[in-house]
Amino acid sequence: MASDDFEFILDAECGLAHYRETILSVWKGMPTVSLVDAHFTLARKLVTRYGRTAMLIVIEQDAPPPHAEARGYIERFYAQLGRQLACVAQVIEGSGFGPSAARAVVSTMNLVVQRSYPIKVFAKTTLAMPWMVDSLGMSDAEALEHGMRLAASLSRVRARQEWKRPQRDSIRRRISLAPPR
């Protein structure tokens, strides 16, 4: 595996991967502190390696919101990362009243909390990815490569989650990055 390739940490409820400094997570179920901690462990490693990290968080339509404990943990971590976060794109998928209301609530919370990094809520990953690569300040060629790899990895994460879903068991792979070249 090349040092910039994705690594997956999967269970039926959450898929987590990265490409370079960008973390991709797909939530099908309830975010728990232990799963959120896996995100933050990876983020710390990426910050060490790249000096920053970016997050693309995809929340599927039927995924429940996190409990107060997990929400507090998420906010504390975002505060700790601060300027090391290049950007956060939150995608709350789906149409209709429920997902639209969830996007409105999250967008409002993002306006209320002052952050040192750009954060934006989207309905579709196809809208979030161009915003992310713009926020990362990449050249057109880098942005195209980054976006294509993120899109391909999103498909792989979802496919692996579906494969795991009926079994309801958790696969955990240690988060480790290959040494810099």
trRosetta pair geometry for C-beta under 8 A, 3 or more apart (Angstrom, degrees):
i j d omega theta_ij theta_ji phi_ij phi_ji
1 5 4.8 -122 -174 61 92 138
1 7 7.4 81 161 -80 158 86
1 178 7.1 -171 95 -42 91 130
2 5 4.7 108 59 -24 80 105
2 178 7.6 -120 158 28 31 155
3 177 6.8 61 -164 176 84 83
3 178 3.7 -115 -109 71 85 122
3 179 7.3 -78 -115 67 132 34
3 180 7.1 123 172 -115 158 32
3 181 6.2 -159 18 -39 152 94
4 19 6.4 44 161 -167 84 65
4 20 5.0 3 -151 -70 105 72
5 19 7.2 -28 -149 -115 25 76
6 17 4.1 8 -162 -176 115 116
6 18 6.1 161 -125 62 64 40
6 19 5.5 -35 -67 -68 84 78
6 24 7.6 -32 -122 37 122 121
6 149 7.6 176 -37 169 107 102
6 153 4.8 148 -66 -122 157 129
6 156 7.3 139 85 74 154 142
7 17 6.4 170 69 -138 38 67
7 18 6.5 -2 36 36 81 88
7 173 6.6 -135 171 103 102 133
7 175 6.9 135 104 -130 139 61
7 176 7.5 178 -130 54 171 56
7 177 7.8 -133 -4 -90 142 59
8 15 6.6 -33 -153 -163 100 88
8 16 6.9 132 -156 74 49 56
8 17 5.2 -19 -93 -86 66 96
8 156 7.5 -115 -76 127 135 110
8 157 6.6 179 -123 -104 112 79
8 160 6.3 23 -175 77 157 171
8 173 6.6 73 84 28 61 136
9 14 7.9 -7 106 112 88 98
9 15 7.7 150 77 -159 53 41
9 16 4.4 -13 55 61 96 112
9 17 7.8 -176 19 -68 66 50
9 38 5.4 -150 120 174 157 138
9 42 7.6 -142 2 -53 135 133
9 171 7.9 -166 -163 104 47 76
9 172 6.1 16 -153 -141 94 59
9 173 5.5 -135 -97 46 68 82
9 175 6.5 -33 -55 -70 132 92
10 14 7.5 -170 -143 94 42 57
10 15 5.2 3 -111 -113 86 73
10 16 7.3 -160 -71 27 49 70
10 157 7.4 -175 -96 -149 108 74
10 160 5.3 -90 -110 131 160 122
10 161 6.4 -145 -154 -82 112 67
10 164 5.9 168 144 -21 119 159
10 170 8.0 -176 110 -159 56 58
10 171 5.1 14 73 66 90 104
10 173 7.9 36 15 2 76 101
11 14 6.0 29 51 46 86 75
11 35 7.4 -103 35 -100 122 118
11 164 6.5 -151 -166 144 34 147
11 169 7.6 -119 -140 118 90 38
11 170 3.9 -19 -108 -124 122 80
11 171 6.4 172 -86 32 62 59
11 172 7.5 -5 -55 -63 101 74
12 28 6.8 -83 149 72 63 136
12 29 7.0 55 108 -16 80 134
12 161 6.2 108 -144 -164 42 76
12 164 4.8 -147 -78 115 74 99
12 165 4.4 116 -143 -106 111 50
12 167 7.4 -175 -62 63 122 72
12 168 5.8 -45 -4 -109 152 44
12 169 7.9 97 -24 47 108 33
12 170 7.7 -94 4 -88 77 62
13 27 7.0 -2 159 -155 73 64
13 28 5.4 -137 -146 67 40 87
13 29 3.0 -63 -135 41 103 124
13 30 6.7 -38 -162 43 139 55
13 32 7.9 57 106 -2 150 103
13 35 6.9 -88 96 -85 113 162
14 25 6.4 -13 -168 -170 97 102
14 26 7.0 157 -155 80 48 55
14 27 5.5 -8 -105 -107 83 63
14 28 7.1 -148 -66 25 39 76
14 29 6.9 -91 -40 49 74 89
14 31 7.2 85 -81 -108 131 66
14 35 4.7 114 25 -166 161 137
14 38 7.8 137 113 61 138 134
15 24 8.0 -20 114 118 93 89
15 25 6.7 164 85 -154 56 51
15 26 4.3 6 50 49 104 103
15 28 7.9 57 -7 -12 90 103
15 157 3.6 134 140 -175 145 105
15 158 7.0 -125 15 -64 160 38
15 160 6.4 121 -117 75 127 108
15 161 4.9 -90 -48 -58 121 114
16 23 7.1 -18 -163 -171 88 99
16 24 7.4 155 -154 86 41 57
16 25 4.9 -4 -104 -106 74 88
16 26 8.0 -149 -64 25 41 65
16 35 7.9 179 -39 -172 130 86
16 38 6.0 178 19 122 169 117
16 39 6.1 -139 -125 -86 135 73
16 42 6.7 179 160 -7 126 158
16 157 7.7 131 1 -132 13 129
17 23 7.6 152 85 -158 40 54
17 24 4.9 -15 66 62 89 103
17 25 7.8 170 24 -79 60 47
17 153 5.1 -154 108 175 151 125
17 156 7.6 74 -64 84 164 111
17 157 5.5 -126 -10 -74 127 119
18 21 7.7 -64 -173 175 113 9
18 22 6.3 159 -155 86 72 49
18 23 5.0 -34 -97 -101 93 56
18 24 6.7 172 -91 15 36 77
18 42 6.1 -174 -41 174 133 127
18 46 6.3 -147 -153 -79 154 132
19 22 5.5 -8 63 61 76 102
19 24 7.3 31 3 -13 90 117
19 146 6.8 159 111 -145 127 69
19 149 4.7 140 -141 126 163 127
19 150 6.1 -126 30 -73 138 68
19 153 6.2 -156 -39 -23 117 154
20 50 6.7 90 170 -89 79 148
20 146 7.1 -60 31 -116 134 102
21 46 5.2 126 -138 175 60 117
21 49 7.7 -163 -92 87 81 99
21 50 4.0 -121 -85 92 112 168
21 52 5.8 39 -170 90 146 74
21 53 5.1 -150 180 -115 87 49
21 54 5.9 75 119 11 94 86
21 86 6.9 72 127 -2 132 137
21 136 7.6 153 73 -133 120 124
22 53 7.3 147 -95 -169 26 67
22 54 4.6 -25 -107 70 76 101
22 55 7.4 166 -159 -85 63 22
22 56 6.4 27 179 -5 107 105
22 132 7.0 75 -125 163 131 133
22 136 7.5 -52 -68 -79 110 146
22 146 6.9 103 -1 -168 147 110
22 150 6.5 -45 115 -90 146 117
23 39 6.5 99 169 -155 150 85
23 42 5.9 120 -110 112 123 124
23 43 6.1 -49 -38 -80 149 82
23 46 6.8 -138 -52 -6 98 160
23 53 6.1 29 -15 176 106 116
23 54 7.0 -173 23 88 71 48
23 55 4.8 -16 65 -111 105 71
23 56 7.0 -174 91 30 55 66
24 56 4.9 -10 -110 68 69 108
24 58 7.4 11 -173 -2 81 109
24 150 6.0 162 -76 -147 134 86
24 153 5.7 127 49 110 159 124
24 154 6.2 -117 -177 -78 142 76
24 157 6.7 -152 119 -27 116 154
25 39 5.9 -21 -68 -102 149 119
25 55 7.2 -11 11 -165 106 97
25 56 7.4 166 26 89 61 59
25 57 5.2 -6 62 -119 102 67
25 58 6.8 -171 94 30 52 72
26 58 4.6 -15 -110 72 69 112
26 60 7.0 49 -179 -38 87 100
26 154 6.9 121 -64 -146 126 75
26 157 5.0 142 10 125 132 129
26 158 6.1 -114 172 -74 172 75
26 161 6.6 -107 96 -35 126 152
27 31 5.9 -35 -128 -65 138 92
27 57 7.2 16 -9 -177 113 88
27 58 6.8 -180 21 92 71 56
27 59 4.8 -12 61 -114 116 66
27 60 6.4 -148 90 11 60 80
27 63 4.8 89 124 -149 96 160
28 60 5.1 13 -109 27 58 139
28 62 7.6 13 -168 74 66 91
28 63 5.7 -156 -176 -84 17 104
28 161 6.0 148 -20 174 140 141
28 165 7.5 -71 121 -99 164 113
29 63 6.0 -111 -63 -131 7 86
29 64 7.2 0 -172 28 49 89
30 63 7.4 172 -65 -172 35 79
30 64 5.0 -12 -86 67 84 109
30 66 6.7 119 -172 -109 72 50
30 67 7.2 37 -175 -22 118 89
30 70 7.9 159 163 5 84 163
31 35 6.0 -132 -153 80 60 120
31 36 5.6 64 174 -59 106 103
31 65 8.0 -38 24 175 104 37
31 66 4.0 -41 64 -89 110 108
31 70 4.9 154 110 162 96 149
31 74 7.6 27 138 -58 148 129
32 35 4.8 88 55 13 81 101
32 36 6.8 -150 91 -4 38 89
32 66 7.9 -174 -68 -135 24 94
32 70 6.1 -121 -146 -86 19 132
33 36 5.6 -57 -142 42 30 111
33 37 6.1 39 154 -28 65 105
33 69 6.0 -52 -58 129 119 107
33 70 5.3 -136 -65 -94 63 77
33 73 5.3 124 -124 -23 89 167
34 37 5.5 -49 -147 31 30 117
34 38 7.0 39 150 -24 59 96
35 38 5.6 -42 -157 23 38 115
35 39 7.3 42 145 -18 62 97
36 39 5.5 -47 -162 28 42 116
36 40 6.6 33 147 -14 69 106
36 66 7.5 48 -59 -123 134 146
36 70 5.5 150 -19 -155 146 94
36 73 5.5 113 102 106 145 126
36 74 5.8 -94 -155 -74 140 84
36 77 7.5 -170 157 -1 107 152
37 40 5.6 -58 -147 41 37 108
37 41 6.2 44 153 -25 69 101
37 73 7.5 -56 -63 168 78 139
38 41 5.7 -48 -145 31 31 114
38 42 6.6 30 155 -14 62 105
38 172 7.8 -128 -106 -136 137 102
38 175 7.0 155 -163 -40 79 130
39 42 6.0 -64 -159 39 29 108
39 43 6.2 29 148 -22 67 109
39 55 7.6 49 -175 -125 119 127
40 43 5.2 -46 -140 35 38 116
40 44 6.4 44 157 -22 65 99
40 77 4.8 -97 -106 -141 132 144
41 44 6.0 -51 -153 31 29 111
41 45 6.7 26 150 -15 61 106
41 175 5.4 141 116 45 112 151
42 45 5.7 -58 -152 38 34 111
42 46 6.3 31 153 -18 69 107
42 175 5.0 -125 -83 -147 81 147
43 46 5.7 -56 -146 38 32 109
43 47 6.3 34 154 -21 66 105
43 53 4.8 -168 -148 76 78 168
43 55 7.3 -21 -97 -71 119 111
43 77 7.6 98 62 170 150 120
43 81 6.4 -49 150 -95 133 138
44 47 5.7 -53 -147 35 30 112
44 48 6.5 34 152 -21 63 104
45 48 5.6 -52 -151 34 32 114
45 49 6.4 22 154 -12 65 110
45 175 6.2 -172 2 139 154 115
45 176 7.9 -141 -148 -127 158 27
45 177 5.5 161 157 -9 122 121
46 49 5.7 -60 -145 43 33 107
46 50 5.6 -16 173 22 73 113
46 52 7.8 -38 130 104 95 33
46 53 4.2 88 99 -93 125 113
46 177 7.4 140 -81 -65 59 148
47 50 6.9 -70 -118 58 20 76
47 51 6.7 -7 -166 177 56 9
47 52 6.2 21 -119 -109 72 12
47 53 5.3 -69 -61 -20 77 105
47 81 7.0 -148 -73 -136 147 95
47 84 4.8 27 -130 174 126 135
49 177 5.8 -70 -59 114 152 163
49 180 6.4 167 -149 -66 92 103
50 53 6.9 115 64 -74 122 62
51 84 7.3 -139 157 -137 48 88
52 84 5.2 -166 -118 -170 60 59
52 85 7.0 143 -165 -107 88 7
52 86 4.7 83 153 -48 131 97
53 81 7.2 -70 49 -155 109 136
53 84 6.5 31 19 143 81 89
53 85 6.3 -36 72 -112 76 56
53 86 6.7 -152 90 6 23 93
54 85 7.1 106 -103 -169 44 65
54 86 4.3 -48 -73 62 95 110
54 87 5.0 13 -135 53 103 76
54 88 7.3 -167 -165 -76 62 42
54 89 7.9 29 168 1 100 92
54 132 6.0 120 160 -164 139 104
54 135 7.0 137 -125 97 133 116
54 136 5.9 -63 -45 -80 154 108
55 85 7.1 -33 1 -147 103 107
55 87 7.6 -145 39 101 62 53
55 88 4.7 2 62 -121 104 78
55 89 7.1 -166 99 34 60 61
56 89 5.0 -4 -116 63 68 108
56 91 7.1 17 -178 -6 81 113
56 125 7.2 66 178 -136 124 98
56 128 6.1 123 -139 134 102 130
56 129 7.2 20 -116 -89 144 69
56 132 6.0 -29 -77 -83 106 158
56 150 6.5 72 21 -160 163 130
57 88 6.9 6 2 -173 112 92
57 89 7.0 177 28 89 67 55
57 90 5.0 -14 68 -114 109 65
57 91 6.8 180 91 25 53 71
58 91 4.6 -13 -112 67 67 116
58 93 6.7 32 -172 -31 88 113
58 125 6.0 -14 -99 -76 123 114
58 154 7.0 85 -19 -137 158 113
59 63 5.0 -126 -173 63 82 139
59 90 7.1 9 -3 -176 113 85
59 91 6.7 176 24 89 68 59
59 92 4.9 -13 66 -110 114 64
59 93 6.7 -167 85 12 55 80
59 102 7.8 -122 102 142 139 142
60 63 4.8 106 59 -24 75 108
60 93 5.5 -24 -131 49 40 126
60 94 7.7 85 174 -41 48 107
61 93 5.1 -81 -51 99 76 88
61 94 3.2 108 -109 -67 109 130
61 98 7.5 86 -171 95 86 119
61 99 5.6 -55 -128 -70 83 126
65 71 7.8 17 160 -69 99 117
65 102 7.4 -166 -71 -133 110 114
66 70 3.7 -113 -177 90 122 123
66 71 4.9 157 93 -55 115 76
66 74 6.9 114 61 -16 167 134
67 70 5.2 90 55 13 72 100
67 71 7.0 -135 99 -6 35 92
68 71 5.6 -56 -144 38 32 113
68 72 6.2 33 158 -21 66 106
69 72 6.0 -55 -151 35 27 111
69 73 6.5 28 151 -20 62 108
70 73 5.5 -53 -148 36 34 115
70 74 6.3 39 153 -23 66 103
71 74 5.7 -53 -150 33 31 113
71 75 6.5 27 154 -16 65 106
72 75 5.8 -56 -148 38 32 109
72 76 6.3 32 155 -19 66 106
73 76 5.9 -55 -147 36 29 111
73 77 6.4 28 155 -18 63 108
74 77 5.9 -61 -152 36 28 110
74 78 6.4 28 154 -19 65 105
75 78 5.7 -51 -146 35 33 111
75 79 6.4 33 154 -19 64 106
75 113 7.5 -117 -138 -134 112 159
76 79 5.7 -57 -152 37 31 113
76 80 6.4 32 151 -21 65 105
77 80 5.5 -52 -147 34 35 112
77 81 6.4 30 156 -15 67 104
78 81 6.0 -57 -147 39 30 107
78 82 7.9 103 153 -61 53 39
78 85 6.8 -5 -148 -35 73 158
78 88 7.5 -27 -123 -46 117 156
78 115 7.1 -47 156 -125 120 115
79 82 6.5 19 -179 -64 36 81
81 84 4.8 -108 -175 66 76 102
81 85 4.7 75 126 -40 123 100
81 117 8.0 -25 112 -11 103 147
82 85 6.8 178 94 12 17 95
82 116 5.0 23 -170 47 77 138
82 117 7.3 150 169 -24 34 106
83 116 4.9 -62 -71 129 72 133
83 117 6.7 162 -119 -61 35 95
85 88 6.2 -9 175 -42 129 97
85 116 7.7 118 52 81 98 85
85 117 4.1 -84 93 -33 100 173
86 117 6.6 112 123 -149 8 121
86 135 6.0 130 145 133 92 100
86 136 5.5 48 151 -102 147 70
87 117 5.9 -163 -93 166 37 103
87 118 4.6 -16 -119 72 95 95
87 119 6.9 171 -166 -80 64 45
87 120 7.8 -11 -176 12 109 94
87 131 7.7 -155 159 133 151 87
87 132 5.9 -176 90 -130 133 66
87 135 3.7 38 -43 134 153 152
87 136 6.9 -102 16 -55 120 69
88 117 6.6 85 -5 112 91 121
88 118 7.5 -173 32 100 62 55
88 119 4.4 -1 63 -115 102 90
88 120 7.7 162 89 24 62 53
89 119 7.8 -170 -76 -151 30 52
89 120 5.9 -15 -117 66 68 86
89 122 6.2 2 -176 3 98 122
89 128 4.0 122 169 -166 138 111
89 129 7.7 -176 93 -67 172 34
89 131 6.1 132 -99 84 125 115
89 132 5.0 -73 -23 -68 137 107
90 106 6.0 -121 113 154 149 144
90 110 7.9 -159 21 -64 137 139
90 119 7.0 30 -8 -177 106 93
90 120 7.2 -168 30 94 77 38
90 121 4.9 -29 76 -107 102 70
90 122 7.1 159 83 22 48 71
91 121 7.7 150 -91 -163 27 55
91 122 4.8 -29 -105 74 75 97
91 123 7.2 28 -156 136 76 6
91 124 6.7 -32 -149 138 117 6
91 125 5.2 -1 -110 -75 168 66
91 128 5.0 -85 -69 -32 110 151
92 99 5.5 170 137 -160 99 87
92 102 5.0 -155 180 107 153 116
92 103 4.8 -161 59 -74 130 82
92 106 6.5 153 -34 18 140 148
92 121 6.4 -3 6 -168 106 105
92 122 7.6 157 25 77 62 45
92 123 6.9 -40 73 -111 68 49
93 99 6.6 -74 106 -136 33 143
93 123 6.9 93 -122 -179 38 55
93 124 7.1 75 -115 -97 79 48
93 125 7.9 -17 -82 -27 107 85
94 98 6.9 -28 119 84 141 96
94 99 3.4 172 82 -49 106 154
94 123 7.6 -112 55 -158 40 88
95 99 6.4 -36 -54 56 7 132
95 100 7.4 29 -160 -45 43 100
95 123 7.5 55 -83 -170 67 129
96 99 6.1 82 61 26 75 95
96 100 6.7 -149 96 -4 33 104
97 100 5.8 -72 -145 44 24 110
97 101 5.8 23 164 -21 68 112
98 101 6.0 -60 -147 35 23 108
98 102 6.4 21 156 -18 62 107
99 102 5.5 -53 -145 36 34 114
99 103 6.4 36 156 -20 67 102
99 123 7.1 91 143 -132 122 91
100 103 5.8 -52 -150 35 31 111
100 104 6.5 32 151 -19 64 106
100 123 8.0 -1 -93 -100 66 119
101 104 5.6 -54 -149 36 33 113
101 105 6.4 33 153 -19 67 104
102 105 5.8 -53 -147 36 31 110
102 106 6.3 25 157 -13 66 108
103 106 6.0 -58 -143 42 29 107
103 107 6.0 31 157 -21 65 110
103 121 5.1 155 -156 146 82 131
103 122 7.9 -102 -132 89 124 9
103 123 6.4 -29 -82 -77 156 79
104 107 5.8 -55 -143 38 27 112
104 108 6.3 28 156 -20 62 108
105 108 5.8 -58 -151 36 28 111
105 109 6.4 27 153 -18 64 105
106 109 5.6 -52 -147 37 33 112
106 110 6.3 36 152 -21 65 105
106 121 5.1 130 99 -94 114 144
107 110 5.6 -55 -150 35 31 114
107 111 6.7 32 151 -21 64 103
107 121 4.6 -106 -72 27 87 137
108 111 5.7 -53 -152 32 34 112
108 112 6.5 33 152 -21 66 106
109 112 5.7 -56 -148 34 34 112
109 113 6.3 13 162 -2 69 109
110 113 6.5 -62 -138 47 27 96
110 115 7.4 -37 -162 -5 76 134
110 119 5.1 -141 -149 103 126 119
110 120 7.7 149 147 -95 164 26
110 121 6.7 -172 0 -29 148 106
115 118 7.9 155 101 -80 120 10
115 119 5.8 31 69 -2 163 123
118 135 5.3 -132 62 -129 137 130
120 128 7.5 176 92 -124 104 81
120 131 6.0 -78 62 152 147 153
122 125 7.3 122 105 -85 135 26
122 127 4.7 -178 -154 87 128 110
122 128 4.2 -146 28 -65 158 95
122 131 7.4 -176 -63 23 133 143
123 127 6.9 43 51 32 70 141
124 127 4.9 89 70 6 89 100
124 128 7.1 -161 99 -7 47 90
125 128 5.2 -59 -142 40 42 113
125 129 6.0 46 163 -31 75 101
125 151 7.5 144 129 -107 125 75
125 154 6.2 107 178 -133 168 167
126 129 6.6 -38 -137 22 25 110
127 130 7.1 -62 -165 34 32 101
127 131 7.0 25 149 -12 64 115
128 131 5.8 -69 -157 42 36 112
128 132 6.1 37 152 -26 74 108
129 132 5.6 -53 -146 33 33 114
129 133 6.5 23 162 -13 67 103
129 147 4.8 102 159 -133 124 94
129 150 5.7 169 -124 89 118 140
129 151 6.8 -7 -89 -60 165 91
130 133 6.1 -57 -145 39 32 103
130 134 6.3 35 155 -19 65 107
130 143 7.8 53 -134 174 60 121
130 147 6.9 22 -77 -105 56 139
131 134 5.8 -58 -151 38 29 113
131 135 6.3 30 152 -21 65 108
132 135 5.6 -58 -150 36 31 111
132 136 6.4 27 153 -18 66 107
132 150 7.8 107 80 -84 147 175
133 136 5.5 -52 -146 37 37 113
133 138 5.2 -59 -175 36 88 125
133 142 7.7 173 -162 111 112 81
133 143 3.8 110 159 -141 137 93
133 146 5.3 147 -107 83 115 129
133 147 5.6 -57 -38 -56 145 99
134 137 7.7 39 172 -68 35 36
134 138 8.0 -91 -86 35 21 81
134 143 7.4 44 -61 -124 50 138
136 143 7.7 159 67 -100 111 84
136 146 7.3 -118 67 154 155 172
138 142 3.8 -128 -175 96 113 116
138 143 4.3 153 91 -61 119 78
138 146 6.1 -158 -54 2 177 144
139 142 4.7 90 50 12 78 104
139 143 6.7 -144 89 -8 36 90
140 143 5.7 -56 -143 37 27 113
140 144 6.4 30 157 -21 63 105
141 144 5.9 -52 -149 33 29 111
141 145 6.5 26 154 -14 63 107
142 145 5.8 -59 -150 40 32 109
142 146 5.9 31 155 -20 68 111
143 146 5.7 -55 -141 39 28 112
143 147 6.0 28 159 -18 64 109
144 147 6.0 -57 -144 39 25 109
144 148 6.3 24 158 -18 62 109
145 148 5.9 -58 -146 37 27 109
145 149 6.3 22 158 -15 64 109
146 149 6.0 -60 -149 39 27 107
146 150 6.3 26 154 -18 64 108
147 150 5.7 -55 -145 37 30 111
147 151 6.3 29 157 -19 65 107
148 151 5.8 -55 -147 37 30 111
148 152 6.3 27 156 -16 64 107
149 152 5.8 -54 -144 39 32 110
149 153 6.1 30 157 -18 65 109
150 153 5.8 -58 -145 40 28 109
150 154 6.3 36 154 -27 64 103
151 154 5.7 -48 -149 28 30 115
151 155 6.9 30 152 -16 60 102
152 155 5.8 -55 -158 34 35 112
152 156 6.6 31 148 -16 67 106
153 156 5.4 -53 -147 38 39 112
153 157 6.1 42 155 -22 70 102
154 157 5.9 -50 -145 34 29 111
154 158 6.4 27 156 -15 62 107
155 158 6.0 -59 -149 39 28 109
155 159 6.3 28 155 -20 65 108
156 159 5.7 -55 -145 37 31 111
156 160 6.3 27 158 -16 66 107
157 160 6.0 -60 -150 39 28 108
157 161 6.3 31 152 -22 64 107
158 161 5.6 -53 -147 34 32 113
158 162 6.5 32 155 -19 65 103
159 162 5.9 -54 -151 35 31 109
159 163 6.5 33 150 -20 63 106
160 163 5.5 -52 -149 34 35 115
160 164 6.4 27 155 -13 67 108
161 164 5.8 -63 -148 42 31 106
161 165 6.2 52 152 -49 67 96
162 165 5.5 -31 -143 2 33 122
164 167 5.7 -78 -164 46 51 108
164 168 8.0 136 156 -53 76 17
164 169 7.1 -112 -163 61 94 68
164 171 6.6 -114 -112 4 136 111
165 168 7.4 19 176 -64 35 58
